[in-house]
Amino acid sequence: MEQTRAGSCIHNGLLQEQVLKWTHNEGSSKHAFPRLLKEDIPRIDHRVKETVKRQLSKMPIQGQIGTSPCSGGNNGRFMHPKSVVTRTRCKGISAHKCSSSRAFPRLLKEVIPPAELHVQEIVKRQSQANNLAKQDSCRRPECSPVFLEEAYRRCRNICKDYAGTYYLGSLLMTEERQKAIWAIYAWGTRIDEMVDGPNAVYMSTSLLDSWEERLQDIFDGHPYDMVDAALTDTVSKFCLDIKPFKDMIEGMRMDTRKCRYENFQELYLYCYYVAGTTGLMTVPILGIKPESSVSVQSIYNAAVYFGIANQLTNILRDVQEDALRGRIYLPQDELAQFGLSDKDVFARKVTDNWREIMKEQIARARFYYNLAEQGISHLDKASHWPLWSSLLLYQQILDSIEDNDYDNLTKRAYVGRTKKFLLLSQAYRKA
Ligand SMILES: CC(C)=CCC/C(C)=C/CC/C(C)=C/CC/C(C)=C/COP(=O)(O)OP(=O)(O)O
């Protein structure tokens, strides 16, 4: 099987009758869930489900195999996406399901963002759409190879400049996959820079609306500039669905509206929007192992958890930097439970209470990394090393905060070069 045939990988995975009994209820004690969450964690399963369904419905049905990688070979042994989705419904890893059976952390009290119905409606609409028409949308636009090469080179540079760790992971991937990863990253970063960068004051909802229109153009095969062109090529090559991209823009909207998060429910949704979506975009690129015995939904869930864990980590690493921009991502109710407030964050004083809340936050991020880990082995073999590497590198940031005695108010957690290389070889052994 060709590694680029992400779609066929997914379908092959689904051909397996067995269904996942993913083990997050049996996680090692090292990763037992921290004290913070009491009852439940927010549900975004419906969002992930929608993406999986949409993604699958873009794949060809039997006898309609085209020439693009996304509609790849497999000797015509595709199943109809609809039947696939039905059979795999609700199987697999889901963090909120494990809440009752684990010692869930203390902090989380409320339940579920109310977006479920909205998303369910989209799922319904999508499942009614015509598969042939969707196959058309996977056709690759004509584009000169030289132009595309330059477009991807620009994306690579953006990724290298803005996301060192992510870039390092991408270097371990096959060429086609790394290019796709760079294109997605470059697209997201350009928008993120408008929200977070030096020109953030000029950011407005209407500007984000116009980027959303431009996103549609990218998916329709009408890129506006080179970075867009790379993404157009990527979405057609890997048959990516637009929904997670739109959700990411929604996350940016949220960032322009909000600079405080009342509770973990709110923060979780934000993390899904700005980082979990990257996981959803990336699974078709990484490819699912043909012999995977778990549901596709579970694998997408794990990918979302990876993004969430990464975002929680970045929030802990960047507390001070964010505070300087007037932003505090730590849930307000959790700060209060530890006798802390915004004032303490701005005062940059590392107290025992601060250390205690940091321990809980770190434990929570590790919990999500642990969930993400369980998805890696179900991806195409060539994606294991890059993913283990990113996972270990990101987790090392948490270790580094601990090594700094939880001082992320005056110090920035950092992973040195030597450590990075050691982690790459550790990741290689795990892969
Ligand atoms: C586990 C399974 C099944 C799939 C994984 C699917 C993937 C690759 C998900 C990626 C999720 C993720 C880590 C999203 C965040 C991406 C990102 C660009 C983060 C920022 O990059 P850093 O390298 O942390 O940047 P810094 O330079 O700020 O450190």
PDBQT file of the ligand as one rigid body, heavy atoms in Angstrom, charges set to zero:
ROOT
HETATM    1  C1  LIG A 501      -2.121  10.456  17.808  1.00  0.00    +0.000 C 
HETATM    2  C2  LIG A 501      -2.720  10.382  16.470  1.00  0.00    +0.000 C 
HETATM    3  C3  LIG A 501      -3.592   9.238  16.183  1.00  0.00    +0.000 C 
HETATM    4  C4  LIG A 501      -2.515  11.319  15.527  1.00  0.00    +0.000 C 
HETATM    5  C5  LIG A 501      -1.712  12.521  15.701  1.00  0.00    +0.000 C 
HETATM    6  C6  LIG A 501      -2.167  13.619  14.765  1.00  0.00    +0.000 C 
HETATM    7  C7  LIG A 501      -1.339  14.851  14.959  1.00  0.00    +0.000 C 
HETATM    8  C8  LIG A 501      -0.018  14.944  14.287  1.00  0.00    +0.000 C 
HETATM    9  C9  LIG A 501      -1.773  15.824  15.720  1.00  0.00    +0.000 C 
HETATM   10  C10 LIG A 501      -1.009  17.053  15.963  1.00  0.00    +0.000 C 
HETATM   11  C11 LIG A 501      -1.644  17.797  17.068  1.00  0.00    +0.000 C 
HETATM   12  C12 LIG A 501      -0.750  18.923  17.469  1.00  0.00    +0.000 C 
HETATM   13  C13 LIG A 501       0.506  18.599  18.180  1.00  0.00    +0.000 C 
HETATM   14  C14 LIG A 501      -1.142  20.158  17.189  1.00  0.00    +0.000 C 
HETATM   15  C15 LIG A 501      -0.382  21.361  17.490  1.00  0.00    +0.000 C 
HETATM   16  C16 LIG A 501       0.415  21.761  16.303  1.00  0.00    +0.000 C 
HETATM   17  C17 LIG A 501       1.360  22.864  16.497  1.00  0.00    +0.000 C 
HETATM   18  C18 LIG A 501       1.828  23.465  15.252  1.00  0.00    +0.000 C 
HETATM   19  C19 LIG A 501       1.813  23.306  17.658  1.00  0.00    +0.000 C 
HETATM   20  C20 LIG A 501       2.790  24.385  17.814  1.00  0.00    +0.000 C 
HETATM   21  O1  LIG A 501       4.040  23.947  17.458  1.00  0.00    +0.000 OA
HETATM   22  P1  LIG A 501       5.278  23.929  18.469  1.00  0.00    +0.000 P 
HETATM   23  O2  LIG A 501       6.366  23.166  17.879  1.00  0.00    +0.000 OA
HETATM   24  O3  LIG A 501       4.751  23.525  19.813  1.00  0.00    +0.000 OA
HETATM   25  O4  LIG A 501       5.625  25.425  18.462  1.00  0.00    +0.000 OA
HETATM   26  P2  LIG A 501       6.565  26.164  19.424  1.00  0.00    +0.000 P 
HETATM   27  O5  LIG A 501       7.644  26.724  18.555  1.00  0.00    +0.000 OA
HETATM   28  O6  LIG A 501       5.666  27.176  20.043  1.00  0.00    +0.000 OA
HETATM   29  O7  LIG A 501       7.119  25.155  20.413  1.00  0.00    +0.000 OA
ENDROOT
TORSDOF 0
